[in-house]
């Protein structure tokens, strides 16, 4: 769970929404320190369904 702007955000829910996109194979959402929000969400870009990692 990440707290941003005083709101509890469950990373699993955000990840579940992101992977519904047809071009996303998997993702991970993390919280990073943010001076204004407390924490901010970050989802690193990973290879999608039509791309290869290498």
N, CA and C atoms as a LAMMPS dump frame, in Angstrom:
ITEM: TIMESTEP
0
ITEM: NUMBER OF ATOMS
162
ITEM: BOX BOUNDS ff ff ff
-5.0000000000000000e+02 5.0000000000000000e+02
-5.0000000000000000e+02 5.0000000000000000e+02
-5.0000000000000000e+02 5.0000000000000000e+02
ITEM: ATOMS id mol type element x y z
1 1 1 N 0.845 -1.177 0
2 1 2 C 0 0 0
3 1 3 C 0.89 1.24 0
4 2 1 N 0.468 2.229 -0.736
5 2 2 C 1.17 3.504 -0.836
6 2 3 C 0.207 4.592 -0.385
7 3 1 N 0.717 5.542 0.369
8 3 2 C -0.111 6.677 0.79
9 3 3 C 0.342 7.891 -0.017
10 4 1 N -0.547 8.394 -0.85
11 4 2 C -0.241 9.562 -1.665
12 4 3 C -1.345 10.589 -1.49
13 5 1 N -0.984 11.787 -1.159
14 5 2 C -1.946 12.873 -0.899
15 5 3 C -2.953 12.466 0.177
16 6 1 N -2.525 11.642 1.127
17 6 2 C -3.4 11.212 2.203
18 6 3 C -4.365 10.1 1.837
19 7 1 N -4.221 9.537 0.648
20 7 2 C -5.108 8.469 0.175
21 7 3 C -4.33 7.158 0.134
22 8 1 N -4.929 6.096 0.666
23 8 2 C -4.317 4.771 0.604
24 8 3 C -4.543 4.181 -0.781
25 9 1 N -3.465 3.831 -1.46
26 9 2 C -3.547 3.259 -2.8
27 9 3 C -2.926 1.868 -2.75
28 10 1 N -3.693 0.874 -3.161
29 10 2 C -3.189 -0.491 -3.183
30 10 3 C -2.513 -0.746 -4.523
31 11 1 N -1.224 -1.045 -4.473
32 11 2 C -0.455 -1.229 -5.707
33 11 3 C -1.015 -2.365 -6.561
34 12 1 N -1.526 -3.415 -5.937
35 12 2 C -2.075 -4.545 -6.699
36 12 3 C -3.254 -4.102 -7.562
37 13 1 N -4.059 -3.178 -7.074
38 13 2 C -5.198 -2.686 -7.859
39 13 3 C -4.726 -1.877 -9.063
40 14 1 N -3.691 -1.07 -8.871
41 14 2 C -3.15 -0.275 -9.975
42 14 3 C -2.513 -1.205 -11.005
43 15 1 N -1.747 -2.186 -10.538
44 15 2 C -1.12 -3.152 -11.442
45 15 3 C -2.172 -3.912 -12.248
46 16 1 N -3.247 -4.323 -11.593
47 16 2 C -4.315 -5.056 -12.28
48 16 3 C -4.937 -4.225 -13.39
49 17 1 N -5.044 -2.934 -13.179
50 17 2 C -5.595 -2.047 -14.207
51 17 3 C -4.616 -1.882 -15.364
52 18 1 N -3.337 -1.706 -15.054
53 18 2 C -2.331 -1.509 -16.101
54 18 3 C -2.238 -2.73 -17.008
55 19 1 N -2.259 -3.943 -16.446
56 19 2 C -2.091 -5.135 -17.274
57 19 3 C -3.314 -5.453 -18.126
58 20 1 N -4.4 -4.718 -17.971
59 20 2 C -5.54 -4.913 -18.868
60 20 3 C -5.266 -4.337 -20.254
61 21 1 N -4.254 -3.493 -20.357
62 21 2 C -3.881 -2.954 -21.67
63 21 3 C -3.294 -4.077 -22.523
64 22 1 N -3.679 -4.159 -23.784
65 22 2 C -3.202 -5.265 -24.613
66 22 3 C -1.696 -5.255 -24.87
67 23 1 N -1.055 -4.108 -24.733
68 23 2 C 0.383 -4.024 -25.003
69 23 3 C 1.245 -4.241 -23.759
70 24 1 N 0.646 -4.58 -22.623
71 24 2 C 1.397 -4.77 -21.382
72 24 3 C 1.316 -6.233 -20.962
73 25 1 N 2.475 -6.847 -20.778
74 25 2 C 2.537 -8.241 -20.355
75 25 3 C 2.536 -8.348 -18.837
76 26 1 N 3.349 -7.523 -18.177
77 26 2 C 3.387 -7.491 -16.714
78 26 3 C 3.911 -6.141 -16.264
79 27 1 N 3.678 -5.816 -15.003
80 27 2 C 4.151 -4.552 -14.47
81 27 3 C 4.298 -4.657 -12.962
82 28 1 N 4.944 -3.66 -12.4
83 28 2 C 5.07 -3.55 -10.95
84 28 3 C 4.943 -2.07 -10.606
85 29 1 N 4.157 -1.768 -9.6
86 29 2 C 3.966 -0.39 -9.16
87 29 3 C 4.659 -0.23 -7.815
88 30 1 N 5.429 0.837 -7.686
89 30 2 C 6.152 1.108 -6.444
90 30 3 C 5.89 2.541 -6.011
91 31 1 N 6.125 2.799 -4.746
92 31 2 C 6.024 4.154 -4.227
93 31 3 C 7.408 4.758 -4.094
94 32 1 N 7.536 5.997 -4.499
95 32 2 C 8.796 6.716 -4.355
96 32 3 C 8.529 7.995 -3.564
97 33 1 N 9.497 8.439 -2.773
98 33 2 C 9.293 9.659 -1.993
99 33 3 C 8.956 10.854 -2.884
100 34 1 N 8.037 11.675 -2.421
101 34 2 C 7.625 12.87 -3.157
102 34 3 C 7.379 13.977 -2.144
103 35 1 N 7.996 15.127 -2.36
104 35 2 C 7.888 16.243 -1.415
105 35 3 C 6.465 16.769 -1.258
106 36 1 N 5.68 16.771 -2.324
107 36 2 C 4.318 17.314 -2.267
108 36 3 C 3.275 16.287 -1.847
109 37 1 N 3.455 15.03 -2.266
110 37 2 C 2.418 14.02 -2.068
111 37 3 C 2.73 13.017 -0.961
112 38 1 N 3.944 13.038 -0.438
113 38 2 C 4.367 12.022 0.52
114 38 3 C 5.015 10.869 -0.225
115 39 1 N 4.241 10.22 -1.084
116 39 2 C 4.736 9.195 -1.994
117 39 3 C 4.056 9.379 -3.341
118 40 1 N 4.757 8.976 -4.389
119 40 2 C 4.184 9.015 -5.733
120 40 3 C 4.283 7.618 -6.328
121 41 1 N 3.361 7.291 -7.193
122 41 2 C 3.362 5.987 -7.857
123 41 3 C 4.314 5.989 -9.04
124 42 1 N 5.018 4.888 -9.203
125 42 2 C 5.865 4.697 -10.383
126 42 3 C 5.641 3.283 -10.884
127 43 1 N 5.505 3.15 -12.192
128 43 2 C 5.365 1.84 -12.831
129 43 3 C 6.41 1.773 -13.944
130 44 1 N 7.534 1.121 -13.677
131 44 2 C 8.588 1.038 -14.705
132 44 3 C 8.078 0.37 -15.973
133 45 1 N 8.603 0.793 -17.107
134 45 2 C 8.202 0.193 -18.382
135 45 3 C 8.921 -1.128 -18.579
136 46 1 N 8.157 -2.132 -18.938
137 46 2 C 8.71 -3.443 -19.248
138 46 3 C 8.275 -3.824 -20.645
139 47 1 N 8.911 -4.838 -21.175
140 47 2 C 8.543 -5.296 -22.518
141 47 3 C 7.083 -5.72 -22.559
142 48 1 N 6.43 -5.352 -23.622
143 48 2 C 5.032 -5.716 -23.793
144 48 3 C 4.865 -7.008 -24.561
145 49 1 N 3.641 -7.322 -24.905
146 49 2 C 3.328 -8.575 -25.589
147 49 3 C 3.994 -8.681 -26.961
148 50 1 N 4.131 -7.561 -27.653
149 50 2 C 4.698 -7.607 -28.993
150 50 3 C 6.149 -7.144 -29.038
151 51 1 N 6.821 -7.112 -27.881
152 51 2 C 8.213 -6.667 -27.825
153 51 3 C 9.031 -7.718 -27.097
154 52 1 N 10.315 -7.715 -27.354
155 52 2 C 11.196 -8.653 -26.652
156 52 3 C 12.162 -7.876 -25.775
157 53 1 N 12.611 -8.507 -24.735
158 53 2 C 13.599 -7.91 -23.839
159 53 3 C 14.954 -8.421 -24.282
160 54 1 N 15.907 -7.502 -24.404
161 54 2 C 17.221 -8.016 -24.787
162 54 3 C 18.227 -6.993 -25.044
